[in-house]
Amino acid sequence: MLLSTAYLPPIAYFQKIQAADTFSIEKHEHFVKQTYRNRCRIYGTNGVQDLSIPLVNTHEKILISEKQIAYKENWQHQHWRSIESAYRNSPYFIYYADELQPFYETKHEFLFEYNTELLKTLLRLLKMKNEIRFTEEFEKEVTNDHRNSISPKESSSSGSKPYTQVFSDKHGFQANLSIIDLLFNKGPEATEFLKI
């Protein structure tokens, strides 16, 4: 199975990982805008909120593994403040915050590297033992290709079981948000909820 790199990926991304024996992340594609490659969705007090990592703009097409993160604005502080505001009242925020906060204090040069380290941490917190593999060249045709099927443009709720969210009494259940929504709300039960 093949996935793209993603920032705090949505629940559907982890459902694919859990259902697969092995998975790889495409390392040789060109960066694609308006995807989960540099954005995620969380559930804040005003509903669904998008967080996007700013990137260094280049006019030429560039490989995803070479795409640099921009630090002109303090996006790390803004993202962590948004995450804390959205989830500090969730049942398990206190248990996982210390594992995730360093990603908002340490600077990484490349988006791909940042996403990979974050993914390793999330897999560990979910107690998923899947090994991350990477493509050695751009894969044109692959069985089980999910590089573009998991997208913020699609409001996918496929296979997502409802669970109690911090603001669900205010805005109702919001499906397929970032995996941190499930992790902060369900804790050790999160992996069970990933089963399709």
Backbone as CSV, one residue per row, in Angstrom:
resi,resn,N_x,N_y,N_z,CA_x,CA_y,CA_z,C_x,C_y,C_z
1,MET,0.835,-1.182,0.000,0.000,0.000,0.000,0.878,1.243,0.000
2,LEU,0.430,2.252,-0.731,1.224,3.471,-0.886,0.442,4.691,-0.412
3,LEU,1.094,5.503,0.426,0.508,6.734,0.951,1.428,7.909,0.640
4,SER,0.879,9.109,0.712,1.716,10.311,0.626,2.158,10.653,2.046
5,THR,3.144,11.524,2.171,3.481,12.048,3.486,2.316,12.935,3.929
6,ALA,2.128,13.095,5.232,1.012,13.917,5.717,1.347,14.495,7.084
7,TYR,0.825,15.691,7.324,1.001,16.384,8.609,-0.159,16.013,9.536
8,LEU,0.133,15.433,10.691,-0.897,14.977,11.628,-2.062,14.365,10.836
9,PRO,-1.808,13.255,10.153,-2.773,12.699,9.189,-4.156,12.430,9.779
10,PRO,-5.158,12.377,8.891,-6.525,12.105,9.338,-6.698,10.638,9.738
11,ILE,-7.805,10.354,10.384,-8.107,9.001,10.847,-8.076,7.996,9.700
12,ALA,-8.615,8.371,8.523,-8.651,7.453,7.370,-7.248,6.966,6.986
13,TYR,-6.257,7.807,7.141,-4.860,7.487,6.831,-4.385,6.333,7.722
14,PHE,-4.701,6.416,9.014,-4.287,5.374,9.966,-5.124,4.109,9.813
15,GLN,-6.361,4.248,9.344,-7.173,3.060,9.055,-6.534,2.257,7.923
16,LYS,-6.010,2.956,6.927,-5.328,2.282,5.809,-4.074,1.566,6.319
17,ILE,-3.310,2.235,7.173,-2.086,1.636,7.719,-2.434,0.380,8.522
18,GLN,-3.452,0.494,9.375,-3.806,-0.639,10.225,-4.290,-1.842,9.409
19,ALA,-4.966,-1.573,8.302,-5.520,-2.661,7.488,-4.475,-3.322,6.584
20,ALA,-3.306,-2.695,6.431,-2.287,-3.208,5.510,-1.216,-4.000,6.244
21,ASP,-0.669,-4.988,5.566,0.468,-5.730,6.127,1.701,-4.838,6.136
22,THR,1.925,-4.159,5.012,3.047,-3.226,4.894,2.564,-1.976,4.173
23,PHE,3.270,-0.873,4.394,2.929,0.346,3.656,4.201,1.126,3.365
24,SER,4.122,1.917,2.309,5.239,2.784,1.926,4.735,4.204,1.773
25,ILE,5.650,5.146,1.935,5.337,6.555,1.714,6.106,7.005,0.487
26,GLU,5.398,7.693,-0.417,5.999,8.182,-1.657,6.968,9.311,-1.346
27,LYS,8.216,9.100,-1.694,9.261,10.082,-1.401,9.697,10.850,-2.643
28,HIS,9.244,10.417,-3.822,9.761,10.982,-5.067,8.702,11.697,-5.911
29,GLU,7.577,12.023,-5.293,6.562,12.795,-6.023,6.890,14.279,-5.900
30,HIS,6.263,15.081,-6.777,6.355,16.527,-6.617,5.323,16.953,-5.578
31,PHE,5.620,18.047,-4.905,4.699,18.545,-3.883,3.355,18.896,-4.510
32,VAL,2.270,18.500,-3.835,0.918,18.782,-4.310,0.257,19.719,-3.299
33,LYS,-0.236,20.867,-3.800,-0.871,21.863,-2.928,-2.249,21.399,-2.462
34,GLN,-2.732,22.025,-1.400,-4.064,21.819,-0.839,-4.355,20.346,-0.546
35,THR,-3.379,19.693,0.083,-3.524,18.299,0.486,-3.097,18.170,1.942
36,TYR,-3.212,16.969,2.471,-2.775,16.717,3.840,-1.259,16.679,3.971
37,ARG,-0.537,16.862,2.877,0.925,16.824,2.946,1.461,17.890,3.907
38,ASN,0.809,19.049,3.950,1.252,20.095,4.881,0.097,20.713,5.680
39,ARG,-1.028,19.993,5.760,-2.150,20.532,6.540,-2.888,19.425,7.267
40,CYS,-3.594,19.826,8.321,-4.417,18.881,9.071,-5.691,19.599,9.508
41,ARG,-6.622,18.806,10.023,-7.882,19.356,10.513,-8.090,18.941,11.958
42,ILE,-8.373,19.933,12.803,-8.672,19.655,14.207,-10.065,20.195,14.516
43,TYR,-10.566,19.923,15.726,-11.908,20.322,16.122,-11.801,21.356,17.232
44,GLY,-11.953,22.633,16.864,-11.854,23.716,17.828,-13.210,24.182,18.306
45,THR,-13.190,25.197,19.132,-14.431,25.716,19.715,-15.430,26.220,18.669
46,ASN,-14.925,26.664,17.498,-15.804,27.149,16.433,-16.047,26.114,15.346
47,GLY,-15.693,24.881,15.604,-15.882,23.813,14.614,-14.551,23.351,14.036
48,VAL,-14.618,22.789,12.833,-13.412,22.246,12.195,-12.468,23.386,11.838
49,GLN,-11.200,23.196,12.172,-10.169,24.217,11.941,-9.006,23.594,11.175
50,ASP,-8.600,24.241,10.096,-7.446,23.776,9.321,-6.168,24.413,9.855
51,LEU,-5.128,23.595,10.012,-3.798,24.096,10.359,-2.890,23.751,9.196
52,SER,-2.158,24.744,8.707,-1.319,24.531,7.530,0.117,24.975,7.805
53,ILE,1.078,24.099,7.460,2.494,24.435,7.633,2.928,25.286,6.447
54,PRO,3.420,26.512,6.668,3.894,27.335,5.553,5.190,26.768,4.977
55,LEU,5.304,26.853,3.671,6.466,26.286,2.985,7.211,27.348,2.198
56,VAL,8.502,27.110,1.985,9.320,28.018,1.186,8.859,27.892,-0.266
57,ASN,8.496,29.018,-0.857,8.014,28.987,-2.245,9.164,28.931,-3.226
58,THR,9.032,28.040,-4.189,9.988,27.981,-5.300,9.165,27.920,-6.567
59,HIS,9.681,28.465,-7.645,8.917,28.497,-8.891,9.003,27.186,-9.663
60,GLU,10.051,26.424,-9.419,10.169,25.145,-10.126,9.490,24.042,-9.315
61,LYS,9.124,22.971,-10.033,8.565,21.812,-9.337,9.666,21.204,-8.498
62,ILE,9.299,20.810,-7.294,10.313,20.294,-6.379,9.802,19.006,-5.734
63,LEU,10.706,18.086,-5.512,10.330,16.827,-4.882,9.841,17.081,-3.462
64,ILE,8.886,16.294,-3.035,8.335,16.447,-1.685,9.433,16.327,-0.628
65,SER,10.410,15.482,-0.863,11.485,15.280,0.118,12.417,16.492,0.228
66,GLU,12.318,17.419,-0.739,13.174,18.610,-0.730,12.399,19.885,-0.377
67,LYS,11.113,19.737,-0.104,10.276,20.904,0.203,10.613,21.413,1.606
68,GLN,11.000,22.690,1.687,11.438,23.275,2.952,10.303,23.985,3.682
69,ILE,10.371,23.924,4.996,9.396,24.605,5.845,9.832,26.058,6.018
70,ALA,8.866,26.979,5.936,9.145,28.410,6.130,8.912,28.778,7.601
71,TYR,9.778,29.632,8.113,9.658,30.051,9.515,9.574,31.565,9.654
72,LYS,9.119,32.272,8.611,8.988,33.735,8.710,7.993,34.113,9.798
73,GLU,6.915,33.338,9.883,5.947,33.553,10.958,6.088,32.393,11.938
74,ASN,5.675,32.610,13.167,5.842,31.583,14.194,4.656,30.611,14.157
75,TRP,4.580,29.831,13.058,3.457,28.906,12.879,3.452,27.821,13.952
76,GLN,4.634,27.413,14.439,4.686,26.354,15.446,3.942,26.778,16.714
77,HIS,4.198,28.012,17.146,3.521,28.537,18.330,2.009,28.613,18.090
78,GLN,1.612,29.094,16.906,0.187,29.217,16.567,-0.497,27.848,16.531
79,HIS,0.168,26.866,15.903,-0.427,25.537,15.811,-0.584,24.906,17.193
80,TRP,0.463,25.000,18.020,0.379,24.384,19.337,-0.679,25.070,20.191
81,ARG,-0.770,26.399,20.083,-1.808,27.133,20.823,-3.205,26.683,20.392
82,SER,-3.388,26.466,19.080,-4.684,25.993,18.566,-4.990,24.579,19.053
83,ILE,-3.978,23.707,19.032,-4.153,22.320,19.486,-4.487,22.300,20.979
84,GLU,-3.745,23.092,21.749,-3.969,23.154,23.194,-5.369,23.697,23.502
85,SER,-5.768,24.739,22.803,-7.081,25.339,23.007,-8.198,24.352,22.654
86,ALA,-7.991,23.582,21.582,-9.002,22.627,21.124,-9.107,21.410,22.043
87,TYR,-7.981,20.960,22.593,-7.974,19.654,23.267,-7.594,19.631,24.746
88,ARG,-7.263,20.765,25.329,-6.809,20.718,26.731,-7.873,20.142,27.666
89,ASN,-9.155,20.222,27.290,-10.223,19.658,28.120,-10.607,18.242,27.717
90,SER,-9.885,17.680,26.770,-10.171,16.299,26.366,-9.586,15.351,27.417
91,PRO,-10.147,14.136,27.523,-9.726,13.218,28.594,-8.246,12.827,28.579
92,TYR,-7.611,12.808,27.377,-6.247,12.267,27.315,-5.192,13.271,26.858
93,PHE,-5.538,14.534,26.763,-4.560,15.539,26.328,-3.327,15.522,27.227
94,ILE,-3.552,15.483,28.512,-2.455,15.527,29.484,-1.481,14.347,29.316
95,TYR,-1.980,13.218,28.814,-1.138,12.028,28.669,-0.246,12.066,27.425
96,TYR,-0.673,12.814,26.395,0.060,12.794,25.124,0.717,14.131,24.761
97,ALA,0.330,15.203,25.427,0.834,16.534,25.069,2.356,16.614,25.110
98,ASP,2.972,16.031,26.128,4.431,16.105,26.264,5.171,15.387,25.137
99,GLU,4.523,14.416,24.516,5.128,13.683,23.394,5.075,14.511,22.104
100,LEU,4.051,15.348,21.993,3.838,16.095,20.749,4.383,17.525,20.790
101,GLN,4.406,18.128,21.954,4.840,19.524,22.071,6.236,19.792,21.487
102,PRO,7.217,18.891,21.639,8.542,19.163,21.062,8.535,19.418,19.543
103,PHE,7.529,18.900,18.845,7.432,19.144,17.399,7.069,20.599,17.098
104,TYR,6.672,21.327,18.129,6.306,22.740,17.972,7.327,23.652,18.642
105,GLU,8.456,23.075,19.009,9.541,23.847,19.617,10.847,23.701,18.848
106,THR,11.024,22.567,18.172,12.244,22.291,17.420,11.980,22.514,15.935
107,LYS,12.888,23.173,15.270,12.715,23.438,13.836,13.312,22.310,12.999
108,HIS,12.543,21.889,12.007,13.006,20.926,11.010,13.118,21.681,9.691
109,GLU,14.128,21.386,8.915,14.291,22.092,7.644,13.294,21.620,6.594
110,PHE,13.080,20.298,6.528,12.260,19.736,5.454,10.929,19.181,5.963
111,LEU,9.860,19.435,5.210,8.526,18.959,5.545,8.487,17.435,5.649
112,PHE,9.109,16.741,4.701,9.063,15.281,4.669,9.675,14.692,5.945
113,GLU,10.788,15.228,6.350,11.476,14.766,7.568,10.605,15.030,8.804
114,TYR,10.028,16.228,8.868,9.165,16.602,9.990,7.969,15.650,10.084
115,ASN,7.276,15.446,8.952,6.111,14.561,8.927,6.478,13.137,9.319
116,THR,7.630,12.663,8.859,8.052,11.288,9.144,8.309,11.094,10.631
117,GLU,9.006,12.037,11.254,9.279,11.929,12.688,7.980,11.999,13.502
118,LEU,7.075,12.855,13.066,5.777,12.976,13.734,4.971,11.686,13.565
119,LEU,4.992,11.098,12.369,4.281,9.845,12.110,4.828,8.715,12.988
120,LYS,6.145,8.643,13.123,6.748,7.611,13.985,6.246,7.748,15.415
121,THR,6.158,8.969,15.898,5.673,9.221,17.261,4.210,8.813,17.391
122,LEU,3.392,9.170,16.408,1.966,8.825,16.452,1.753,7.316,16.411
123,LEU,2.505,6.621,15.569,2.393,5.156,15.504,2.759,4.540,16.862
124,ARG,3.791,5.073,17.489,4.207,4.567,18.804,3.121,4.817,19.856
125,LEU,2.535,6.022,19.846,1.485,6.347,20.815,0.251,5.468,20.615
126,LEU,-0.008,5.096,19.369,-1.149,4.231,19.050,-0.811,2.749,19.236
127,LYS,0.455,2.477,19.592,0.955,1.101,19.747,0.785,0.289,18.457
128,MET,0.976,0.961,17.330,0.951,0.298,16.024,2.400,0.021,15.637
129,LYS,2.690,-1.212,15.326,4.079,-1.616,15.094,4.472,-1.618,13.614
130,ASN,3.668,-0.979,12.770,3.963,-0.939,11.338,5.279,-0.228,11.062
131,GLU,6.077,-0.826,10.210,7.345,-0.220,9.813,7.090,0.735,8.644
132,ILE,7.702,1.914,8.699,7.548,2.884,7.612,8.598,2.587,6.546
133,ARG,8.134,2.385,5.326,9.043,2.212,4.194,8.878,3.400,3.260
134,PHE,9.866,3.610,2.401,9.824,4.733,1.465,10.095,4.232,0.052
135,THR,9.474,4.883,-0.920,9.714,4.494,-2.311,11.139,4.876,-2.703
136,GLU,11.707,4.125,-3.618,13.064,4.403,-4.093,13.060,5.204,-5.388
137,GLU,11.907,5.274,-6.016,11.693,6.098,-7.214,10.199,6.389,-7.279
138,PHE,9.794,7.302,-8.164,8.365,7.622,-8.255,7.602,6.414,-8.777
139,GLU,6.583,6.025,-8.049,5.760,4.873,-8.427,4.577,5.368,-9.261
140,LYS,4.520,4.943,-10.544,3.429,5.403,-11.409,2.154,4.621,-11.177
141,GLU,2.255,3.315,-11.232,1.069,2.487,-11.051,1.318,1.503,-9.923
142,VAL,0.457,1.585,-8.922,0.623,0.751,-7.742,-0.740,0.223,-7.315
143,THR,-0.768,-1.024,-6.889,-1.986,-1.558,-6.296,-2.120,-0.905,-4.924
144,ASN,-3.319,-0.602,-4.533,-3.547,0.035,-3.226,-2.871,1.401,-3.124
145,ASP,-3.077,2.233,-4.133,-2.486,3.572,-4.176,-3.439,4.571,-3.503
146,HIS,-3.015,5.112,-2.365,-3.863,6.066,-1.627,-3.202,7.436,-1.510
147,ARG,-2.269,7.735,-2.420,-1.569,9.017,-2.352,-2.519,10.196,-2.481
148,ASN,-3.539,10.045,-3.305,-4.453,11.167,-3.527,-5.889,10.875,-3.134
149,SER,-6.149,9.671,-2.636,-7.539,9.331,-2.285,-7.948,9.870,-0.916
150,ILE,-6.972,10.140,-0.058,-7.275,10.726,1.256,-6.961,12.213,1.142
151,SER,-8.020,13.014,0.998,-7.835,14.418,0.656,-8.762,15.325,1.463
152,PRO,-8.297,16.532,1.820,-9.187,17.470,2.529,-10.343,17.943,1.647
153,LYS,-10.209,17.764,0.332,-11.281,18.180,-0.582,-12.475,17.236,-0.498
154,GLU,-12.215,16.003,-0.059,-13.276,15.014,0.103,-13.670,14.997,1.570
155,SER,-14.937,15.234,1.861,-15.360,15.149,3.270,-15.691,13.686,3.541
156,SER,-14.639,12.914,3.809,-14.781,11.474,3.961,-15.127,11.093,5.384
157,SER,-16.161,10.288,5.520,-16.475,9.746,6.838,-16.445,8.226,6.755
158,SER,-15.863,7.701,5.676,-15.866,6.264,5.455,-15.221,5.528,6.616
159,GLY,-15.982,4.606,7.183,-15.454,3.746,8.226,-15.220,4.429,9.560
160,SER,-15.580,5.698,9.678,-15.310,6.419,10.922,-16.472,6.227,11.888
161,LYS,-16.195,5.553,12.994,-17.227,5.342,14.012,-17.322,6.605,14.864
162,PRO,-18.530,7.064,15.176,-18.662,8.238,16.043,-18.099,7.967,17.444
163,TYR,-17.513,8.991,18.020,-17.008,8.932,19.393,-17.224,10.313,19.994
164,THR,-17.145,10.421,21.300,-17.374,11.705,21.970,-16.177,12.628,21.723
165,GLN,-16.473,13.826,21.220,-15.448,14.844,20.980,-15.723,16.024,21.921
166,VAL,-14.698,16.820,22.183,-14.821,17.926,23.144,-15.984,18.860,22.803
167,PHE,-16.136,19.194,21.522,-17.179,20.162,21.152,-18.346,19.523,20.401
168,SER,-18.525,18.203,20.538,-19.601,17.543,19.790,-20.989,17.980,20.263
169,ASP,-21.109,18.405,21.523,-22.415,18.894,21.984,-22.768,20.222,21.319
170,LYS,-21.760,20.928,20.843,-21.948,22.243,20.224,-22.128,22.154,18.705
171,HIS,-21.311,21.306,18.045,-21.311,21.235,16.579,-21.596,19.840,16.023
172,GLY,-21.845,18.870,16.879,-22.083,17.500,16.419,-20.776,16.772,16.148
173,PHE,-20.900,15.505,15.781,-19.714,14.694,15.512,-19.069,15.111,14.193
174,GLN,-17.755,15.281,14.196,-17.000,15.624,12.983,-16.081,14.445,12.656
175,ALA,-16.299,13.849,11.505,-15.565,12.637,11.116,-14.230,12.955,10.446
176,ASN,-13.330,11.990,10.517,-12.055,11.991,9.781,-11.185,13.226,10.011
177,LEU,-11.125,13.659,11.254,-10.214,14.746,11.604,-8.817,14.167,11.793
178,SER,-7.872,14.992,12.195,-6.522,14.517,12.486,-6.583,13.416,13.534
179,ILE,-5.664,12.495,13.436,-5.582,11.385,14.394,-5.465,11.896,15.830
180,ILE,-4.958,13.103,16.039,-4.839,13.601,17.416,-6.205,13.828,18.044
181,ASP,-7.238,14.090,17.229,-8.586,14.238,17.767,-9.020,12.927,18.420
182,LEU,-8.789,11.826,17.725,-9.136,10.509,18.252,-8.256,10.151,19.451
183,LEU,-6.982,10.424,19.349,-6.029,10.102,20.410,-6.344,10.862,21.702
184,PHE,-6.583,12.166,21.597,-6.865,12.965,22.784,-8.225,12.628,23.404
185,ASN,-9.174,12.201,22.585,-10.508,11.891,23.092,-10.681,10.448,23.556
186,LYS,-9.984,9.503,22.926,-10.172,8.088,23.256,-8.962,7.436,23.915
187,GLY,-7.812,8.066,23.858,-6.626,7.508,24.518,-6.279,6.109,24.043
188,PRO,-6.062,5.169,24.969,-5.652,3.813,24.603,-6.676,3.081,23.732
189,GLU,-7.928,3.540,23.742,-8.968,2.907,22.912,-8.906,3.364,21.450
190,ALA,-8.079,4.345,21.149,-8.036,4.926,19.789,-7.779,3.875,18.720
191,THR,-6.858,2.948,18.968,-6.517,1.947,17.960,-7.712,1.064,17.634
192,GLU,-8.530,0.761,18.630,-9.755,-0.031,18.388,-10.681,0.692,17.428
193,PHE,-10.769,2.023,17.564,-11.669,2.814,16.721,-11.200,2.879,15.272
194,LEU,-9.947,2.525,15.030,-9.429,2.550,13.664,-9.874,1.331,12.852
195,LYS,-10.344,0.315,13.516,-10.765,-0.904,12.810,-12.006,-0.623,11.985
196,ILE,-11.901,-0.924,10.692,-13.026,-0.641,9.766,-14.051,-1.763,9.833
